[in-house]
Amino acid sequence: MPDIRNFKVEDWGLIEYMTCHEKQLVYRDRRLADEIPDTLALLEHPAVITMGRRGDRDNSIINPGPVPVVQTERGGDVTYHGPGQ
């Protein structure tokens, strides 16, 4: 079990989904290389819909309107992310 006394908390504020995703991948790689401690990122995204590997845009999203839809490598289907979550 990780030592919870040795972690940091960062406030990333309101951050675009893809910018955040790329930053998380960098943090993951740095953590796996033991360059940084465990990190809890506090953040929210402007409205965005993410579609995981099991998602099918034709079957899952009727009309997202101005909300962007982003394909991701994560599992799952369709998830809405927005301010305040």
N, C-alpha and C positions, 0 to 999 in steps of 0.2 A: 504494500500500500504506500502511495506517495506521502512524503512528509508535508503536511498542509501548512506547516510554519514557514516553508520556503517557497512561496509563490508571490507573484505580483499581480496587481489589478491595474488595468489600463482603461481609460475612458476614451473610446474612439468616436464618440458622439454620433451625429447623423452622417452616415457614410454609404456611398453607392455600393450596391451588392457586389459587383465584379471587383471593385477596388478592395473591398473587404475580403472577398474570397482569395484574391491573390496575396494579400497581406497574411491571411491565415495560413496559406501554404508555405510562405517563407518562415513564419513562426513555427509551424510544425517541423519543417526541416531543421531549423536551428535548435529546436527542443530535442529532436531525435539525435542530433549531434552533441547534445549536452552543452550547448553554448548559452542557453538561457533557462531560467527556471520555468516551472509551470506558470501559465499566464491565463487570467480570466479577463476577457475583453468585454466591456460594457458598451453596447452600441445599438443603433436602430438604423433601418434603411428607409429611404424614400420608397413609396409604393412600387413593388415589383412582384412578379409571379415567377417562381422557379419551377422548373420541370426536371424531375429526376429521371434515372434510366428507365423506369417503368412507365413514365408519362407518355401520353399520346395527345398532342395538341388538338387533333381533330376530334377526339373523344372527350377531352377534359375541359376545354376552354371554349365557351360559346362566343363571347366577345369581350376581350380584356379592355377595350377602349384605349385610353391613353397610357394604361399601365404596361410597362415593358414585360416581355416574357423572355426568361433566360434559361437556356439548356445547361444543366449541371451534370457532373459525374456521380453525384450522390445517389443513394437508393431512393426509393419512393416514387410518388406520382407528382402531384401538383401542390405547391404550397404558396400561400400569399404571405408576403412580409410587408410591414408598413410601420410608419411612425407610431410610437407608443407601445409597441409590442415588446 
